[in-house]
Every structure is written in C-alpha cells, then in structure tokens.
Amino acid sequence: MEKTAKQINLRVKEFSCTGCVTDIETILNNTIGILKAKTDYATGIINIEYEPAEIEENEILSILNKLGLQIKVI
C-alpha cells in the first residue's frame, strides 16, 4: 500500500501560553484528516502529518488562522 500522508511544518509568530499550545495540539489531533500534530512552545514550530485525501493544506492553515495564529509555512 502506497503511503499518501504529507507533512507540513509551520512557524507561529507567537504562542500566548503553554496552555494554548496544548489546546491547539488537541484541536489539530481531533481534526479529520490530521494524523499527528506536535507543537513546540519554545521554537514556535507546529509539525503536522496529514492525509491529503481527507484534508487539504489550505484547510489546515484556515483552522489555525481562525484560532488567531499568525503562521508561516517553513
């Protein structure tokens, strides 16, 4: 079976607090199509592994924008 998962790495301009990081990770990990999301408060990096047949990159970016995050794909 062919692996179809993709990965996106994002830099967040600023996390409000460590609790927010946990909340963001929970929201992403409970989103259909996202296989794994890991946030790093210290570096401001979010690593997301997702299934493009279920969710598109722009949908992921939209979710994070709606949460009030200023993000940049790296």
SERO-4910 file (N, C-alpha, C, O; in steps of 0.05 Angstrom, whole numbers):
BEGIN
 pado doro    nc1    nc2    nc3   cac1   cac2   cac3    cc1    cc2    cc3    oc1    oc2    oc3
  Met    A     17    -24      0      0      0      0     18     25      0     37     27     15
  Glu    A     11     44    -17     27     68    -20     21     88      2     -2     92     10
  Lys    A     43     99     13     40    119     34     32    146     21     46    156      3
  Thr    A     10    157     30      0    182     18      1    206     37     -5    228     29
  Ala    A      8    201     62      9    222     81     30    243     74     51    237     63
  Lys    A     23    268     80     42    290     75     47    304    102     33    300    122
  Gln    A     69    320    102     76    335    126     78    364    119     87    372     98
  Ile    A     70    381    138     73    410    136     85    420    162     77    411    184
  Asn    A    104    438    160    117    450    183    111    480    183    114    493    162
  Leu    A    102    490    205     93    518    207    108    531    230    114    519    251
  Arg    A    113    557    226    124    573    248    102    593    257     90    606    240
  Val    A     98    593    282     78    611    294     92    636    304    113    634    317
  Lys    A     81    659    297     94    684    305     96    686    335    117    693    346
  Glu    A     75    678    349     76    679    378     53    662    390     30    665    383
  Phe    A     61    644    409     41    630    424     35    646    449     53    658    461
  Ser    A      9    647    456      1    663    480     12    650    506     23    664    523
  Cys    A      9    624    508     18    610    532     20    580    526     12    570    505
  Thr    A     32    565    545     35    536    541      8    522    541      6    502    527
  Gly    A    -11    532    555    -38    520    554    -50    523    526    -64    504    517
  Cys    A    -45    545    513    -55    549    485    -42    528    466    -55    518    448
  Val    A    -17    522    471     -3    503    454    -17    475    457    -21    462    437
  Thr    A    -24    468    481    -38    443    486    -65    443    473    -73    423    460
  Asp    A    -79    465    475   -106    468    462   -104    465    432   -120    451    419
  Ile    A    -84    478    420    -80    477    391    -74    449    382    -85    439    362
  Glu    A    -56    435    397    -49    408    390    -74    390    392    -78    372    375
  Thr    A    -90    393    412   -115    377    416   -134    382    393   -145    362    381
  Ile    A   -138    407    385   -157    413    363   -147    400    338   -162    387    323
  Leu    A   -121    403    332   -110    391    307   -112    361    307   -120    349    287
  Asn    A   -104    349    329   -105    319    331   -133    308    330   -136    284    325
  Asn    A   -153    324    335   -181    315    333   -194    323    307   -218    320    304
  Thr    A   -179    334    289   -189    342    263   -187    319    243   -165    307    240
  Ile    A   -208    313    229   -208    291    210   -188    297    188   -187    319    177
  Gly    A   -171    277    182   -150    280    162   -123    286    173   -103    282    160
  Ile    A   -122    297    198    -96    302    210    -88    277    226   -102    268    244
  Leu    A    -66    265    218    -56    241    231    -41    246    257    -44    231    276
  Lys    A    -25    268    257     -9    274    280     -2    303    279      7    313    258
  Ala    A     -5    317    301      4    345    304     20    348    329     12    338    350
  Lys    A     43    361    327     60    366    350     69    395    350     79    405    331
  Thr    A     64    408    373     71    436    375     95    439    395     97    423    414
  Asp    A    112    458    390    135    463    407    134    493    415    139    511    399
  Tyr    A    127    497    440    125    525    451    151    540    448    150    564    440
  Ala    A    173    527    455    199    541    455    207    551    428    218    573    425
  Thr    A    203    535    407    212    543    380    190    556    363    195    569    343
  Gly    A    164    553    372    142    564    357    136    548    331    124    558    312
  Ile    A    144    522    332    140    505    308    117    486    313    114    474    334
  Ile    A    100    483    292     80    462    292     86    443    269     88    451    246
  Asn    A     89    417    275     93    396    255     67    381    252     56    371    272
  Ile    A     57    379    228     31    366    223     35    345    201     45    351    179
  Glu    A     26    321    207     24    299    187     -5    296    181    -21    292    199
  Tyr    A    -12    296    155    -40    295    147    -44    278    122    -25    273    107
  Glu    A    -69    271    118    -77    255     95    -91    273     75   -113    282     80
  Pro    A    -77    280     53    -88    299     34   -114    291     21   -128    308     10
  Ala    A   -121    266     21   -147    257     10   -170    265     29   -193    266     20
  Glu    A   -163    271     54   -184    278     74   -184    307     81   -205    318     88
  Ile    A   -161    321     80   -159    349     87   -137    362     70   -116    349     66
  Glu    A   -142    386     61   -122    400     45   -105    419     62   -114    427     84
  Glu    A    -81    425     53    -64    443     68    -77    469     74    -74    479     96
  Asn    A    -91    481     55   -104    507     60   -126    505     81   -131    525     95
  Glu    A   -138    482     84   -158    478    106   -144    478    133   -155    489    152
  Ile    A   -121    466    135   -106    466    160    -98    495    167   -101    503    190
  Leu    A    -88    509    147    -80    537    152   -104    554    160   -101    571    177
  Ser    A   -127    549    149   -151    563    156   -159    558    185   -167    577    199
  Ile    A   -157    533    194   -163    527    222   -146    543    240   -155    554    260
  Leu    A   -120    543    234   -101    558    252   -106    588    251   -103    601    271
  Asn    A   -112    598    228   -118    627    226   -143    634    242   -144    655    255
  Lys    A   -163    616    241   -188    621    257   -182    621    287   -197    632    303
  Leu    A   -161    607    295   -153    606    323   -137    631    331   -129    634    354
  Gly    A   -132    649    311   -119    674    316    -88    672    314    -74    690    324
  Leu    A    -78    651    302    -49    648    300    -39    660    274    -51    658    253
  Gln    A    -16    674    276     -2    684    253     19    662    246     38    658    262
  Ile    A     15    649    223     32    627    217     46    631    190     37    646    173
  Lys    A     68    616    187     83    617    162     93    588    156    103    575    174
  Val    A     89    579    132     98    552    124    128    554    122    139    572    109
  Ile    A    142    534    133    171    533    132    180    507    118    205    503    115
***
